[in-house]
Amino acid sequence: MKWRVDRYLAREIVPPFFVAILAFLVFIGLQLVISLSDTVFAHGAGAAELLRLVAFKLPTLFTYAIPAAALLATFLALGRLAADRELLAFQALGYSLRRLTVPFLAFGAVASAVSFSLGEFAVPPAEAAYRQELLALLYRGAAPQVQEAVFFRGLYGETYYVERSEGERLTGILIYDLTGRIYPVEGRFPTVITAQEGRFERGTLELTTGRVLRFAPDGGLTELVRFERLTLEVEEDLRRAVLGGKTAAEMSLRELAERIDLLRRSGLDPRSFVVEYHSKIAVAVAAFVFVLFGAPLGLLLGRRGRAAGAIAGFLLAAAAQGMFVWARTLAQRGVIPPSLGAWIPHLVFGLLGLLLLVTSDRLRLRGLLPFLFLLLVGDFSGAAGPPFSSLRADELIVTDGATALEGRGVRAEFDVYVLEAEALRAREEAEGWSVVAEGALLLTPDGDLRASHLVAQLSPAGELSSVTASGFSGASSFRGPEKEETLLFFGEQGEAQFTSGELVRVEAHGVRFTTCPCFSAAPYIVEASQFELVPEQWLYARSIVVTSFGIPVGWLPFYAARLGEEGFPLFPEVGWTRGDLFLRWAIPWAFGEGLVGAVGITWYPGTGRADPSLRALWENGSLALTPSSFALEFSGGRGDAPWTGALHLTSTTRQADLSGDWQGWKWAATWGWVEREDTRYERAPEITVARTERDWLGGDLSLHLSGGVFREEEVSGWRQALRLSWTGKRGVGPFSVSLPWQASFAHYATGERVTGEIGPSLSWGPFSLSYLGRGVIGRSPFAFDAEPPVNQLSIGFSAQLGGWQERLTWGWDLAAAAPLPLRWSVAGAGFSSDLSFTFPLALARARWSLAVQNGPARLAVTGGTKGDGAWEDTVARASWSDGSISWFAAARLGMAPVALSRMAAGVEWALTPDWFVSGAIEYDFRTGSLVQLEGGIVRSIAGCLRLGLAAHLGGIRLSLEVPAFAQAKVRFSPLDEGLRLGD
């Protein structure tokens, strides 16, 4: 009978437990999602990365949700039993209230066992994955494990100090050999060993570039030995003590115990690991303790348990969590023993639960409630102290139990920041500390911020979350299109936001900024009524006035730029082209932080003509619009389903493409329209789907499906096609055998076409034998889709000697009963040639090329003969660059007779660090005309402003630009494509 009652009561607690655990998971998970959202989205990630971070946190969330859910489920189950008079019925049958709590206590024990298993086996790897994912998101790559100012003792009495460690590499090493283990000691002074760098190698510590100092008994220096390399034998435990590894949250209890023992033997303080060790056990035991407290209390609440139970469950869970955080903080700060901090809530609730359980059949609710109220809402608060790792001041006053302080001449260090202030006030608030500073200087890893008045918000752990400043100035670094840039700014009022201690956003009003090295003598300054900066990503300013040497030269309602990319010019451009003046100006705009662009206008005063343009850039695409063209490019997708698209329109060409991948399939939709010499070609549209299966019967099997509507000259109609092919190669003894095949079917408005193709080949050493056969039934009405029958047999020979390669191929057309051309190719040492012969041996075509490079000089020459025996033009291209000067020259020579046909040349020369000149020419000797001629001179001012004058055959252009926000450059390129470098 008792077992049936126990099973019945156990079934009563299970459903509300799962409901409660789901509720707590949603509650805690929402808090986590809200806290991570700004970080994830500010670094360009999406919902998938956010959900992945939350998934890695789920085991930890479960360990915190299980105790609270067990407590709430206990109240809800007992409340229902009391409301339906079932508790009274059990008591009438002789069951005491204490006996009725046994199934609940057993359930609490099972919940604690589950929580312990999660914390021991699931939480450590999940926390490690969470940390790696978060660091990869913040740093966009693998974040190094760096420790600084590590000071510890070795296992044999020696003392080590490491200024910085990154992985296996140590820098700034100082060793005090107190026992003479490393070097004999004379007297009471230790031997001192210093080294610039060190590295752990197989049980040893390799020191480089250092000194050994020995001292006499009276303290005088008696010996100084310099060394380039010194090897010390060290234990693996010492290596682990220096390099660290997992965080405490990522360790199991066994790993924590080993780390605590290692730190104690190495002379390091293991307090935080001891606190984490006991916290893991305490969190696992919490479910049982909560049920021990909640079961007798739920019985005593009687019929009011259903309504009061839910409220009591949430309040008690919150109280326990607050007490746990408070006691843990005290333990980490050294106020109480580290092994006691995690157990204080359990001692309170456990003792109270035992008291309630023992007296549950005698206590009455009226006398119990005042006692519970005083116990639960009594003052358990304690001062954890200011969150500064270091605090120095000329005058300092600490009040309200270390929850408030005031000082003058203050220098406070927290996280990676240093705050210096003439006067400082700090007070602990609900969510951390509020710091108010006058005459402040905030030093950050990327620069500094000065302010007459500054307010900073810090977390209890000293992590910076926001800074509000008045009368401020500062600097921020970013990578520009050409070099590393530093943005200097002054402002009236501003706010900086931080995530995980990292600056993520700056908003300010009444701002002046420049990228010049000195603000007072800056060649240009931008004044903006509103200024927003996302470091390394984005800059936005509203209502800006640009001044150069104190003279206003431009005004824009908006300015926006994606830092590190080619942007939009701050200054207008003027010039002369085709007999008319022109003025070109781009007015930037922004839509949110992800979309920036510019509206451009080119005005010709002489004719009154104005040509507008539009450019837009966002993370996954771009848009360019002019009176004669339209270009749109974009991309998207997630995971294994990326896609890209493009749309290009001109007066003679229209092209639209959309393609992507989906679960191993490649798909594309293409529409095109081209008009040439009154002939129109159109594809409107064509859709293709393809897939390739790797390692299918030892090869690759490919399926290709397509369909579309086409127009080719006067022929138009639809086409649907299917193609199946297989390629693979196998070794059979000394032979290599390949048997590729392809089968295709195409359906047209006028008929069908079936094609079969096979191409077996056999290779043995340098020799090869191959066959290509294609059979066709039907025909295509389109020329681009024509596939004639093929029936050919060929042999080949390949050889390689040193750096030279040679290949000879010849074949026979079985259908035409005629030989195929003999081809001979040779390549090596920058030279290549390809010769083709007809039968009997007669040279049909020849192509050759030579490329030579020696230091900064490069020469490339190409030439050959045509099929009718006539010579092709020989093209020679040369270039040379040594940093300050670079030039190129290219020439086309006709070979029958030999005569110079066309030539192009150009030079770029940095006369001084501030002056640059350039020039280029292209001349056609056949027509005696100058095709292109241009030259320019550029003056760089303080490295942050460039003034340029360029002239060409069509006119001149005067430009003023900021290199940090430079627009795309149009470089000289010969109109004869064969003369272009790199072709």
N, C-alpha and C positions, 0 to 999 in steps of 0.2 A: 504493500500500500504506500509506504513512504517513498519508494522509488518512483511510483506512478505520480505522486504529488511533485517530486523533484523534477521529473521530466515535464510535467505540466507547467510548473513555474519557469523552467528553463525555456520552454517554447514561448512563454509570454514576453521574455526579454529580448529574444533574437530579432523579431521584426522591428521594434522601435530602435534597436541598436543599429541596424543597417540604415534606417531612415536618419537617425541622428548622425551617424558617421558621414553620410552623404551631405547632410546640412552643414556640418562643420567643415568638410572638405571644400564645399562650395564657398563658404564664408572665408576660410583661410586662403583658398585658391584665388578668389577675387582680389583679396588684398595683395597677393603676390603678383597677379596680372597687372594691377594698377601700378605697383611699384616698379615693375619691369617695362611697362609700355613705353615710357618716355625714353628709356635707355635703348630699347630695341629699335623703335621707329626713328630715333634721332641718328642712329648709325646705319640707316638705309635698309634695315631688315624688314621682314613682314610678319604676318600672322603665323606662318609655318615655323619660323625661328622662335617666336614667342611661345607657341604651343609645345615645341620641343623642350625649351627651358622648363616650362611648367611640368612636363612629363618627367623630367629628371628629378624634380623636386617632390613628386608624388610619394615615394617611400618615406621621406622625412615628414611630409604632411600627414601621412597615415599614422606615424608614431605619435604625433601630437593630437590627432583627432580621435584615436582609439580611447585614451583615458576619458576625455570629455564626453564622447559618445556613450561609453559604458556608464558614466554617472547619470547622464540625461536619460538613457534607456531604463536604468534602475528606477528613477523617479516616475517615469511614464508608466512602466509596467505595474509598479506598486500602486500608483494612483488609480489605474483602471481596476485592479483587484479590490481596492478599498471602496471605490465608487459603486461597484456592483455587489458589495457586501460579501465578497468571496473570502477576504481575510477573516471576517467574523465567523464565517462557516468553518474555516480551517481551525480557528481557535476553539469552536464548539466541539470539533472532533478531537481535541486534545493536543493540537500543534501549538507550541509556544512561538512567539514572535521571533525569538532567537533561532529556533529550528527552521523557520521559513526563510531565513536569510542564507541558509547553506547553499542552495542552488545559485543564488546571486553571487556569493563569494567564489564558488567554483567557476562560474562564468567569468568573474573578474580575473581569476588565476589564469584561465585559458586566454583571455584577452591580453594579459601581461606577457604570456609565453609567445603569442603571435607578435606582439610589439617588440619583444626582445629579439625574435628571429629576424624581423624586418630591420631592426637597428644594427644587427650584427652582420647580416649577409646581404641585404639589399641596399641599405642607406650608404655605406662607404663607396661602392662603385657608382651609385647614382650621383652622389655629391661630387665625386671626381669628374664624372661626365658633365655635370652642370657647370663646374668651375671652368673646365676646358672650353665648353661651348660659349660661356659668357666672355671669357678672355679672348677667344677667337673672334667673337662679335665686336668687342670693344677695340681690339688692336688690329682686326682684319688680317689675322695671321696668328702664328704661334707666339704667345707671350712668354718671355724668358722668366725663369725663376731666379730672382735676384735678391740677395741678402746684403745688408750693409752694416758696418761697424759691429762685426761678430767678435766677442771677447769671451774666451773659455779656457779651461784647463785640460791638458792631456791626461791620459791614464797613469802617467809616471811622474807627475808633478810639474811638467813643463807647462808654460802659459803661452797661448797663441792669441794673436789679434789679426783679423782679416778685415781690411777696409771695405772690400767689395768682392762678392763671388757671383759668377754667372756660369751655371752648369758646372763643369769640371775645372774651370779657369778661375784662379784667385788673383787679386791684385792688392798691393799695399800690405805685405805680410811682415809681422813683427813677432819674434819668438824669444821668450825668457827661459833659458835652460837653468832651472834652479837646482837640479840634482846632479848635473854633470853627465847625464845620460848621453846627450848629443856631443858635448865637448867638455873636457876636464875643467872643473871649477877650482880656482884658488881663492881661499878666503870666503867671506860671506856675500860677495857680490856675484850675481849670475852672469853667465855668458849671454850676450845679446846677438841675435841673428836677424838681419833685415834682408828683404828681397822685394824687387819690384813686381815680380809675377811668380806664380806657382801653379802646378797642375798635378792632380792625383793620377798615378800610373801604377796599377797592379800592386797595391800594398805599399807604395812609396809616395812621398811628396817631393816632386821635382821643383827645386827653386832655381830661378835664373836672375842674374844681374843683382848681386847683393854683397853684403859684408858680414864678417864675424868680428865682434868686439869682445876682448877679454880685459878684465880689470884686476888690479893688484888688491891686496887685502886692505890698503888704505883708501881704495876707491879710484886711484889713478888709472888711466888707460895704458895698458902695457903692450897690447898687441892688436893690430888691425889687419885683417886678411880680407882681400877682395876676391870674389869668385864670380865666374860666369854661369856655372851650373853646380848645384849641390843637391845630392839625393839623401833624403831622410826616410827611414823605415817608420811607417805609421800603421795603426790598426784600421780595419774597415769601419769600426765604430766611430773613429775620429772623423773619417771622411763623411759618414752619415751625419755626424753632429754639425759639421760645417755646412754641408750642402742642403740639409733639411730634406724636403720631399713633400709628402702628403700633408694636408692640413689635418687638424685634429678631427674635424667632422668626417674626413674621408678614411679614418682608421677604424679597424675593429678593436674590441677590447684587448685582444692579444697584442696587436700592434701598438696600442696606446701603452700597455704595460711595458713592452720592450723599449719604447721611446722614453718613457719616464725613467726607467733604469739607466738607459744610455745617458740621458741628460744629467742625472745625479752623479754618475761616475765621471762625467766630463766637466763637472763644476757649473753647469748651467741650471737656471731656475726652471723646474718642470711644472710650475704652479698651474699654468693654463691647461696642460695636458692632464694633470690630476683632476682639475675641475671637470674637464670633458669626460674623463673616465667614469667618474661618479655620476655625471649628468646622464650618460647613456643608460646606466643601470637604473637610475631614478626614474627616467622617463618610461622605461619598460615596466617598472613596478607600479607606476602611477595608476594604471587601470584597476589593479587589485586594491590599492589604498583608497581610491575614490569610491569603489563599490563597498568597501568596508565602512566608509563614512556615510555613503548615500543610502545603503539598505536600511539600517536602523532609523535614519532620519526620515526616509520615505514612509516607513511603518508608523512612525509617531505623528506624521502630518495627517494621517487618517484620510477622510473623504476629501479633504482639500488638496490632496497630493496631485491630482491630475492637473489642476490649474497652476498650483504653486510649484509643482515639481519641475515643469519646464522652465519657469522663471528662476527657481533655485539652482537648477542645473547649469544654466548659462552664467548666473552670478558667481556660483562656486567655482566653475571652471575658469572664469576670468580672474577671480581672486587667487586661485592656485597658480595660474600662469604669472600674474604679477608678483606674487611672493617668490616664485621660482626664479624669475629674472632678477629680482632685488637681491636674493640670497646669493645667486651665482655671481652677480657683480661684486658683492662684498667679498666673496671668496677670491675672485680674480684680483681685486685690489689689495688683498692681504689683510683685510679687516678681521676676517674669521678664517679658520683653517680651511684649506681647499677641499678636503674630503668631507666637510660638513655642509658646505653651501647648497649642494643639490638636494640634501636630505631634510632641510628645515621644513619645507611645506609638508613632506610626508610625516615628519614627526608630529606636526601640529594636527593635521587631518587624521593621521593614524591613531594617535592617542585619543582624540575626540571620538573617533569611530569606535574604538574599543570601549570607551566609557559609555557611549550610547548603546552599544550592543549588550554590554553586561547589564545595564539598567533598563533595557528596552521594555521589559514586562512590568516595570514599576513606575517609570517616569510618566508624568503627565505633560501635555503640551504647554499648558499655561505657565508652568514653572520653568520650562526649558527654553522658551523663545527668548527671554531677556538674556540668558546666558549665551545662547548662540549668536545673538545680535552683537553683544559686546566682543565676543571672540572673533567674529567674521569681519566686522567693520572697524575693529580697533586699529590703531596707528602702527602699521608695520613698515612705514617709510624709513629710509635711511639715506644719508648723503653719500653719493658715489664720488663726489669731488669733480673739479673742473676737468674737461676732456683734453687738457694740454699735456703733451709729452714732456715739455720743458717750459718753464715760466720764470722770467727774471724781470725785476722792476726796481726802480729807484724808491718808490713808495707803493705799498700794497696793503689793502684792508680786506679781510675775508670775514663775511658775516653770514647769518642765517644757516649755520651748520654746514658751511662750505658750499652752499647753493648760490652764493652771490659774492662778487669781489669787485673792487675798484682799485685802480693803480695809475701811476704816472711813470713815464719813461719805461714802457713795458715792451718786452720782447717775448712773444709766445710762439711755440712751435706745436703744430698739430698735423697729423698725417704727413704730407710732403710739402706743407706750406709753412711760411714764417710770417708772423704779423708783428710789425713794429708800430708803436703808437705813442704819441705824446700823452694821451689820456685814454684809459680803457675802462669800460664797465661790462661785466658779464653776469648773466643770471640764468639759472636753470629753469626751463619751462617744461611743458608737458611732453613735447616731442624732441627735446634736446636743449641746447644752450643758445642764447641770443647774446651776441657780442657787439657792443657799440664802441667805436674807436674814433678819436679826433686826431688829425694830423697823422694819418695812417699810411703805412707802406706794406703792401701784401706781396711777398715774394713767392712766385710759382715756378714750376719746372720750365715753363715756356716763356717767362717774362716777369714783369712786375706791374703793380697797379698802385698808384699814389692817389690819395683822396683826402680832402679836408674833413669829410665826415663819412664814416663807413659803418654799415651794419651787416654782420655776418651771422648766418644760421648754421649751427653745427649739430651733428648727431651726438648722442651720449658717448659714442666711441671716438669722437673727434673728427668725423668725416664731414667735409664742407659740402653744404647743399645749396646755398645761395649767398650772394653778396650784393648789397645795395649801396651805392656810393654817390656822393655829391662833390662837385669840383674835383673831378678825377682825371687822371692821365695814366696811360699804360702802353703796353706793346703786346702783339700777338704774331707768331711766326706762321708762315704757310709756304707751300711749294708753288711758285709761280710757273707760267708757261716756259720760262727760260732758266730761272735760278731760284734759290731759296730767298724768300722775301720776308721783311718784317714790317708790320703795319703799326705805326705810331698813332695814338689817338688821344684827344683831350675832350672832355665833356662836362656838361653842367649837372646832369642827373643820369644815372644808369644802374642797371641790375645785371648781374652775372649769375647763371644757373650752373650747378654742378651735378653730376651723376657719378656715384661711386668715387667721389673726390676728384673727378675729371671735369674740366671746363667744357660745357656743351653748348652754351649760348650766351650772347651778350646783347642787351638791349639798352639803348641810351638816347638822350635827347640833347639838342644843342651841341653837336659833336663836330670837331675838326679832325681830319685824319690825313695821313700821307704815308707813302712807302719810302720816302727819302731818309737817309741816316740821321739827319739833324733837323729837328722841327723848326727851330728859330731861323735857319737859313735854307729852308726847303724850297727848291725850285717850283714846286706846286703844292697846293693845299686844297683839300675839298672840305667845304663847310656844309653840314646837313642838319635839317631840323629833327630828323629821326634816323637812327642808325641801328642795324641789326647785323650780328656776326655769328655764324656757326663755324668755329675754327676748322680749318682745313677743307671746308665744304662750300660756304655760301656767304655772300656779303650783299646787304641791301641798304640803300639810303634814299631818303625822300627829301624833295625840295633842296637840291644841292646847288652850290655856287662854286665854280672852280676858279682859283686864282693862281697866277703864275708870277712869281717875284712881286707879289702884292697887288697885281693888276687883275681885276676880274676878266676872264676870257670866255666864260660860258656858264649857262644855267640849264639845268635839267629838272623836270618834275620828279623823276625817279632815276635811280641807277641800281642795277643788279648785276652780279657777276658770280659765276661758279669758280671758286678759287682753284688755281692749278690748271685751268683750261683757257684756251683762247677766248677772249671776251669781246666786249664792245668798247669802242674808243670813247674817251672822255672829252676829246676836243674835236672840233670840226676839221674838215680837210678842204683845201682850196687848190685850184689849178687851172690849166688852160688845155683844152683838147678840141681838135677839129675846128679851130678858129673861134672858139667861144670859151668864155670863163665858165667855171662850174664851182659849186659849193656843195659838199657832201657832209651830211651829219646823220648820226644814228642816235635815236632817243630810246634808251633801255626801258624796259618795264618788267614787272614780275607778277606772277599769280601764285601766291603761296611761296613756299620755299623750294618746291620741286620744279618750277617752271619759270624760266627767264627768257627774255627775248629783246628785240630792238625793232623799232619802226624807223626805217631809213628814208631819206629824201635826198635826191641829187637835183640841184636847181641850176639851170643854164640861163643866166640873165639876158644874154643876147637874143635868144629865141623865145624866152619865156617858158620853156619846157621844163617840166618837173617829173622825174622818174621816181616813183615810190618803191619801197621794198620792205619785206618783213622777214625777220629771222626769229626762231624760237628754239630753245634747247631744253630738254629735260633728261632725266636719268636714262631713259630707255628709248630716246628718239630725238628727232630734230625736224624742223620745218624751214624751208626757204622759198620765198615768193618774190618774183620780180615781174615786170610787165611782160616778159617773154618766156618765163619758165615757172614751173611749180615742182618742188621736190619735197617729199615727205618720207621719212624713214622711222620705223618704230619696231619694238620687240617686246616680248613678254613671256609669260608662262612660268611654271614652277616645277621643280624637281626634274622628272624625266619627260616633261612635256613643254619644252621651249618652242617659241615661234618668232618669226621675224617677218616684216612686211615693208614694202616700199612702193611709192607712187611717184613717177616722173612724167611731166608733161612739157613739151615744147611745141613749136609750130609745125615740126615735121615728125615728131616722135611722141608716142604715148605708151607708157609701160607701167604695169601694176603687177606686183609679185607678193605672194603670201605663202610662207612655207614653215614647216616645223616638224617636230617629232612627237609621237604619242605611243607609249608602251612598245617601243621597238619598231614602229611603222614611221616611215618618212612620207610626208604629204606636201603637196604644193598646188597652188592655184595661180595661173599666170594669164595675164591679158596684155596684148601688145598691138600697137598700130604704128606702122612706118610707111612713109610715102617718099618714093625716090623716082625722080624723072617721070612724073605723072603715073607711076605704077604703085599700087597700094598693096601692102602685105599686112595681114591682120590675123591675130589669134585671139578669139573672143568667146569664152576664155578656154583654157586647157586645164584640166584637173588631173593630177597624177598621185598615185599611192604606191609605195614600194616598201619591200621588206627583204632583209637578208638574214638567213639563218646560218650561223657559223658552225663549222665542224659537223656538217650533215653528210653522213657517209664518207667522211674524210675530206670534204671540201665545203664550199660555200654555195648554198642554194638561194637564188634571188628570184623574187616575184615582182613584176612591174605592171601596174594597171594605169591606163590613161584614157581620157576622153575629152573632146573639145570640138569647137567649130573653127575652121581655118579659111583664109582667103589668100590666094597666091595669084597675082595678076588677074586673069579673067576666070580662074577656077575657084570655086567656093563650095563648102560643104562640111559635113561633120566627119569625125574620125574617132573610132573607139578601138583600143588595142590592148592586148594581153601578151606579156613576154615572160617566159620562164627559162632560167639559165642556171648552169652549174659549172663551177670551176674547182679544180683540185689537182694535187700532184702527189705522187707516191714514189718511193724508192724501191726498186726491185734489184737486189744485188748491186752491181756497179752502174745500173741504169736508173734514170729518172723518167717516169712515165706520167704524162698528163693527158686527160681526155675531157676537155671542156665541150659543152654542148649548149644549144639555145634553140628554143621553139617559140614562135610568136604567131599571133593571129590578129589581123586588123580588119575592121569592118567599116566600109565607106558608104556614102549614099548611092554610089554607082556600082558597088560590088564588094568582094572580099579579097583578102590576100593571106596566104598561109606560107610561112617561112620556117625552114629547118636548117640549122647550121651546126657543124661539128668540126673541131680543130684538134685532133690528136697530135701529140709530139713525143719524141723519144730522144733523150740526151745521154751521152756517154763521154765523160771527160770534156774535151773542148769541142766535140762534134755533136750536131743535133740534126734530126730529121723530123719534119712537120708537114701536116696536110691541112688544108682549109677547104671545106666544101659547104656550099650553100645552095639549097633548092628552094625555088619560089613558084607558087601556084597563084595566079592572079597578079594584079598590079595596082599601084597607088596612083590616084589622079594628081598627086602633088609631087613636085620635083624634090622638095626637101626630104620626102619620105621614101624616095626610090631605093630599092635594094636589088641590084642585079644578081643573077646566079654567079657563083664562084666555084672553080674546080682547079686547085693549085697544089703543087707539091714542091717543097723547098728543102734545101740542105744548108747548114751553116757551120762555121768554124770560128771559135773565139780563142784568143791567146792573151796572156798578160806577162810582161817582163818588166820588172822594176816598177816604175810609175807609169808605164805605157800600156795601153790596151788596144787590141786590134780585133775586128770582127769582119768576116767575109760571108755573104749570103748569096745564094743563087737558086732559081727554081724554074719550074716548067708549068705552063698553063695547059692543063689536060684538055680543056674544052676547045681552046683555039689551036692546040697542037703547036705551040710556039714557046720559045724560051722567055722567061721573065728577066728583067734587068739584073745585072750583077752589081752588088753594092759592096763597097769596101770602105770601112771607117777606121780611123786611127785617132787616138787621143792620148795626151800626156804632156806634162811640163808646160801647161798653159796653151798648148797647141792642139787643134782638132781639125780633122778633114773628113769629108764625106763625098765619095766618088761613086757615080752611077754609070754603068757601061751597058750598051746594047750588044746583041749578038749578030754577027761576030764582033769581037772586041773593038768597040769604038766609044770614046768618051761622050756620054750624053749630058751629064750635068756634074758640076763640082762646086762644093762649098768648103771654105776653110776660114779659120779664125785663129788669132794669136793674142794672148793677154799676158802682159808682163808687169810685175809690180816690184819696185825697189824702194823701200822706205816710203817717203811721202809721194813718190812719183808712180804713175800708173799709165800704161799704154795698151790700147786694144785696137786691133786691125782685123777687118773682115772683108772677104771677097769671094769670087767664084765665077763660074760660067753658066750660061743658060742652055736650054735644051737644043737650040739651033746652032750651038757652037759659039755664039757671041758672048763677049765678056760682060759680067755684071759690074756695077760700080764698086770700087774699093773704098771703104770707109775707115778712116783712122780717127781715134779719139784719145786724147791725152789729158791728164789732170795732175796737179801738184799742190800740196798744202803743207805748211809748216806751223800753223797756228795763227800767225799775224797776217799772212798773205796766202791766198789760194787763187789758182787760175785753172782754166780749162780751155782746150782748143779742139776743134773737130773739123774734118775736111772730107768731102766726097770727091773722088777722082774718077773720071770716065777713062776707060782702058782702051778704047778703039776710036781715035788715037788717045794716048795718055794726055789728059788735060784736067785742070782743076775745075770742078763743076760748082761746088758750093762750100762755103766755109762759115764757121761760127766760132766765137771766142768770147771769154769773159774773165774778169778779175775782181776780187774782193780784197781790200787791203786795210788793215787797221794801222793807220799812221801813228797814232798814240792811243792810250786807253780811252780817250774821249772823242777821237776823230776817226771816221771810217769813210772810205770812198769805194765806189764800185762802178763797173762799166761792162758793157756787152755789145756785140755786133754780130749780125748775120748777113752775108753777102752772096748773091747769086751771080756767078761769073758768066753763065750762059746768056742771061738777059741783061747783064751789066747793071743790075738794080740793087739798091740797098734794101734788104727785107726788114731788118730790125736794127735799131740803134738806140741805146739807152745808157744813161749814166746817173749817178746819184752821189750825194754827200750827206753824212749824218753826223750830228753833234750830240754826244751823250753828256747830260748835265747831272753830275752827282750820282750817276748810275740809276736814276729814278725817272728821268725825263729825256725824251729824244726828240730832236728837231731835225727833220729831213727834207731835202730838196731833191726831187727826181725829175729827169727830163727824158723824153723819148720822141720818136718821129711824129707822134700825134699831138704832143703837147708837153706840159710840165705839171708837177704836182708838189704842193707844199703841205707837210704833215707835221703834227705835234702829237706824241703819244706817250703813254705810261707803260713801260715794259711789263709791270705786274699785271696789267689788264690789257695786254696787247691783242689786237685783232689778227686774224690769219694773214700770213704774208704770201704775196704772189711773186715767185722768183722767176728769173729769166729762163726761158726754155726755147730752144730752136724750133721753128715751125717745121723744118725737115726732121721727122721723127727719127730717122736713122742717125742723126748727129747728137741725139740726146744721150747724156751720160746714164749708164746703167741699162740701156737698151741692148 
